[in-house]
Amino acid sequence: MPGFLANADALKAKGVDTIACISVNDAFVMGAWGRDQKVGDRILMMGDGNAEFSEAMGLTMDGSKFGLGKRSQRYAMVVENGVITQLHVEKPGAFEVSTAEHVLKSL
């Protein structure tokens, strides 16, 4: 998320209306995380507490061996008029294609 926060203005300049962060957490955790990171109104913090959205997207992973249960894979997506036009899913343990910089270059 820090990269998206740092690049929020550049993303908006490319036509991005909303930057959203969704995580398998509840709304209270997401709110606290947003306050801690000082996102203000630049990033919409969204909780996927039961991983229902992540599961519907086919992007869940099993983090049970780490005591985490069902989690979401790391990804970034671009949605235009309700249609996913880009979906950048990371390989396990990687942090390359879901970065703000990568998304910015792909716009």
C-alpha positions, 0 to 999 in steps of 0.5 A: 500500500505505501507505493500506491499512497506515494503514487496516488497523484500520478495514478489519478493523473492517468485517469484512476478515479479510486485507489482501493486496498482490499484485505482479508480483515474486518473493517475495523482493522482496515480502518486502523491500518488506513489511519496508521498509514495516513491514507486519508481519502486517497485510498479506500480501505476495504475489508474482506473479512470472510474472504468471500470476494477473494474466493469469488475471484479465485485468489485465495490461498491457505495460510493455515501453516502460518496460523493465518487461515484463508487469505488472499493472494497479493494482486493489483487490478484495474477495473474500468466501468465495472470490468476488470481490464488488468489483473496482476497476480503475484507468484507466491513470495514475490512483490513485482507485478502488483506494485504501484509502479508496475500498475502505473507503467501499465496504464 
